[in-house]
């Protein structure tokens, strides 16, 4: 059994005024005695939420960072300064790089202060490719590009000493959990595309049966957004994975959620909010 608790998300359960919501994502994953802190939101607020929810995140087996954007890694310094043991797995393509968004008229830095990699150097475990972290939990780097990536990526860039260019998301990783009857895939924003990530996880793990996909789709709201990509995705998802449960939130915009709801008679879909528990 896999149990996932949403510590931080963009949506708040209105019945729980004691919890914080922010643009970001953090989850606590429990599976077969292993516990994982998955992303940290954009600030240290996830620490208060975790305490309120009764989650012993300081005893996690490890932290897993999905990619280098601030709304997923922004709380890392707060956590590492508070808890002195838990190691952090992340892509080696995060440290030393800078990440930007040009979605608005003002170019925005959406990375993290690289000084944290010096300050907490002994805590980071940098990954260069897909790898098994435990016997049944894998970190998967997307290496399949059979399907379109989200159009919202066009606003995003990456820079380093060699210059700046479009972000190809070589720094994005997903978790694939091999349960006794299939895979549970956790992918925070799915910049590489949900369909590509599913196929990459199947390929690396050798498990073809996917039970659930938990994560954002990066179908963002905006005046220039084209809903055609959402419908194209849904047609393919339902045709190829009719039995896969989709749990989504964070960077899945309100328009995408509205369209997903139209398809609830064709697929199993549910939505994130702070404090939500997913049991699979």
VOGU-3710 file (C-alpha; in Angstrom, 3 decimals, decimal comma):
1> xxxxxxxxxx> 0,000/0,000/0,000  1,171/3,520/-0,842  -0,029/6,473/1,222  0,607/10,034/0,008  -0,183/13,126/2,084  -0,262/16,567/0,434  1,743/18,895/2,685  1,723/21,888/0,315  -0,343/22,601/-2,785  -1,901/25,617/-4,516
11> xxxxxxxxxx> -5,353/24,629/-3,248  -6,401/24,725/0,394  -8,985/22,641/2,201  -11,298/25,419/3,421  -12,176/23,347/6,509  -8,581/23,497/7,745  -7,741/27,121/8,444  -4,630/26,099/10,381  -2,850/24,940/7,207  -0,937/27,095/4,731
21> xxxxxxxxxx> -1,316/27,026/0,958  1,142/28,446/-1,560  2,163/28,027/-5,174  4,217/24,900/-4,794  4,147/21,222/-3,972  5,289/19,009/-1,130  4,190/15,450/-0,370  4,919/12,800/2,227  5,081/9,291/0,783  4,804/6,114/2,853
31> xxxxxxxxxx> 5,415/2,675/1,337  6,401/-0,657/2,884  8,109/0,948/5,861  9,907/3,597/3,780  9,076/7,286/4,147  9,947/9,978/1,609  9,644/13,747/1,740  8,885/14,648/-1,882  9,613/18,340/-2,660  9,381/21,208/-0,166
41> xxxxxxxxxx> 7,170/23,889/-1,713  8,476/27,425/-2,178  9,150/28,262/1,472  9,510/26,803/4,937  5,733/26,828/5,467  5,532/23,124/4,690  7,242/22,484/8,039  4,281/23,928/9,952  1,811/21,986/7,814  3,706/18,730/8,356
51> xxxxxxxxxx> 3,667/19,266/12,126  -0,069/20,014/12,120  -0,724/16,906/10,026  1,288/14,765/12,434  3,963/13,822/9,886  7,398/12,977/11,261  9,258/14,347/8,238  12,511/14,642/10,214  12,661/10,845/10,298  12,155/10,430/6,548
61> xxxxxxxxxx> 14,446/7,921/4,887  15,265/10,558/2,297  14,078/13,713/0,598  13,436/13,650/-3,149  13,512/16,824/-5,259  11,635/16,609/-8,543  13,313/19,521/-10,360  15,100/22,817/-9,876  12,234/25,330/-9,689  11,797/27,317/-6,485
71> xxxxxxxxxx> 8,234/26,137/-5,856  9,578/22,612/-5,316  12,991/23,210/-3,781  12,465/26,535/-2,007  12,001/24,983/1,438  15,094/22,773/1,333  17,307/25,127/3,350  14,671/25,423/6,086  14,394/21,648/6,305  18,133/20,913/6,267
81> xxxxxxxxxx> 18,738/23,590/8,884  16,108/21,968/11,129  16,819/18,273/10,588  20,404/17,090/10,403  20,300/13,545/9,044  17,941/13,094/6,086  19,790/12,871/2,708  18,466/14,644/-0,387  18,254/13,002/-3,815  18,081/15,299/-6,832
91> xxxxxxxxxx> 19,391/15,726/-10,364  22,986/16,812/-10,817  21,632/19,256/-13,425  20,203/21,521/-10,714  23,297/22,733/-8,842  25,201/25,430/-10,725  22,320/26,216/-13,057  19,865/29,115/-13,018  16,218/28,902/-14,003  13,974/31,631/-15,410
101> xxxxxxxxxx> 10,391/32,230/-16,489  9,396/34,794/-19,130  5,682/34,135/-18,832  5,075/37,744/-17,759  6,555/40,988/-19,064  9,221/40,818/-16,348  11,650/37,900/-16,539  11,564/36,038/-13,228  14,226/33,993/-11,463  12,509/30,718/-10,520
111> xxxxxxxxxx> 15,559/28,828/-9,286  17,090/28,393/-5,856  20,096/30,064/-4,247  23,019/27,860/-5,265  24,712/28,620/-1,950  22,595/25,879/-0,357  24,679/23,291/-2,218  27,754/24,623/-0,439  26,084/25,200/2,924  24,659/21,660/3,055
121> xxxxxxxxxx> 27,157/19,922/0,768  27,202/16,685/2,781  23,438/16,209/2,492  22,961/16,113/-1,288  23,081/12,950/-3,391  23,233/13,977/-7,048  21,736/11,626/-9,640  22,755/11,548/-13,294  20,392/8,887/-14,609  17,556/6,585/-13,622
131> xxxxxxxxxx> 18,386/4,480/-10,574  16,767/2,240/-7,990  16,807/4,051/-4,625  15,427/0,990/-2,800  14,391/-2,461/-3,991  11,004/-1,100/-5,108  11,411/2,678/-5,448  13,136/4,159/-8,502  14,150/7,662/-9,495  13,425/7,928/-13,220
141> xxxxxxxxxx> 14,842/10,437/-15,681  12,532/10,868/-18,663  14,281/9,584/-21,792  11,266/9,119/-24,071  9,914/11,942/-26,239  7,199/10,141/-28,190  4,515/12,602/-27,110  4,337/16,419/-27,013  5,643/18,210/-23,966  3,462/20,895/-22,336
151> xxxxxxxxxx> 3,343/24,097/-24,361  3,839/26,117/-21,174  7,502/25,064/-21,222  8,139/27,656/-23,919  8,330/30,349/-21,251  11,061/28,560/-19,297  14,831/28,777/-19,710  18,002/27,526/-18,063  21,337/29,345/-17,794  24,881/28,627/-16,673
161> xxxxxxxxxx> 28,423/29,694/-17,520  27,871/28,485/-21,098  24,914/30,806/-21,685  21,116/30,636/-21,584  18,664/28,614/-23,638  15,318/26,799/-23,555  14,937/24,440/-20,621  14,910/20,827/-21,845  14,244/19,572/-18,305  17,160/17,225/-17,966
171> xxxxxxxxxx> 16,880/18,158/-14,269  13,391/16,684/-13,866  13,040/13,329/-12,092  10,032/11,201/-11,183  9,478/8,491/-8,593  8,246/5,077/-9,696  7,038/2,840/-6,869  6,712/-0,846/-7,685  3,793/-2,156/-5,671  2,780/-5,802/-5,760
181> xxxxxxxxxx> 0,210/-5,194/-8,513  1,703/-2,338/-10,538  3,421/1,036/-10,622  2,530/4,237/-8,819  4,248/7,154/-10,576  4,785/10,477/-8,800  5,775/13,425/-10,987  5,484/16,920/-9,548  5,039/19,093/-12,669  5,590/16,692/-15,575
191> xxxxxxxxxx> 7,425/19,241/-17,708  8,588/16,314/-19,843  4,953/15,343/-20,443  2,817/12,880/-18,484  2,733/10,346/-21,317  6,502/10,419/-21,858  7,090/10,042/-18,124  4,756/7,051/-17,846  6,519/5,297/-20,713  9,952/6,124/-19,268
201> xxxxxxxxxx> 8,961/4,659/-15,898  7,593/1,512/-17,527  10,765/1,137/-19,553  13,171/1,549/-16,641  11,284/-0,576/-14,103  10,185/-3,258/-16,555  6,650/-3,011/-15,130  3,934/-2,415/-17,708  0,929/-2,193/-15,389  0,491/1,364/-14,086
211> xxxxxxxxxx> -1,978/1,770/-11,216  -1,829/5,514/-10,688  -0,161/8,740/-11,795  0,156/11,365/-9,073  1,297/14,836/-10,084  0,773/18,009/-12,045  0,316/18,126/-15,821  1,685/21,643/-16,458  -1,417/22,618/-18,393  -1,275/26,190/-17,140
221> xxxxxxxxxx> -3,926/28,890/-17,318  -3,298/31,933/-19,488  -4,716/34,148/-22,209  -2,684/32,395/-24,920  -3,395/28,899/-23,666  -4,712/26,443/-26,244  -7,066/23,812/-24,851  -6,359/21,555/-27,807  -3,304/20,135/-26,062  -5,467/19,151/-23,078
231> xxxxxxxxxx> -7,969/17,318/-25,259  -5,167/15,637/-27,215  -3,628/14,461/-23,953  -6,939/13,148/-22,608  -7,734/11,241/-25,790  -4,356/9,510/-25,676  -4,375/8,954/-21,911  -7,812/7,331/-21,916  -6,992/5,192/-24,960  -3,609/3,970/-23,699
241> xxxxxxxxxx> -4,180/3,883/-19,932  -7,918/3,367/-19,335  -7,369/1,864/-15,869  -4,812/4,365/-14,547  -6,016/6,608/-11,727  -4,949/10,239/-12,182  -4,424/12,420/-9,111  -3,447/15,939/-10,092  -2,991/19,475/-8,823  -0,436/22,270/-8,358
251> xxxxxxxxxx> 0,467/23,230/-11,950  -2,704/21,772/-13,445  -4,610/24,986/-14,076  -8,253/25,672/-13,378  -9,179/25,416/-17,057  -7,544/21,996/-17,308  -9,365/20,881/-14,164  -12,657/22,021/-15,701  -11,986/19,968/-18,813  -10,833/16,961/-16,784
261> xxxxxxxxxx> -14,130/17,050/-14,902  -15,943/16,724/-18,233  -14,084/13,429/-18,719  -14,765/11,910/-15,307  -17,159/9,400/-16,867  -14,281/8,130/-19,041  -11,414/8,125/-16,537  -10,651/8,102/-12,822  -9,411/11,557/-11,797  -9,073/13,302/-8,448
271> xxxxxxxxxx> -7,529/16,583/-7,324  -4,971/17,830/-4,797  -5,482/20,110/-1,842  -3,399/20,715/1,271  -3,906/17,870/3,738  -5,412/15,443/1,222  -4,465/11,796/1,658  -4,190/9,392/-1,255  -4,173/5,694/-0,420  -3,381/3,210/-3,173
//
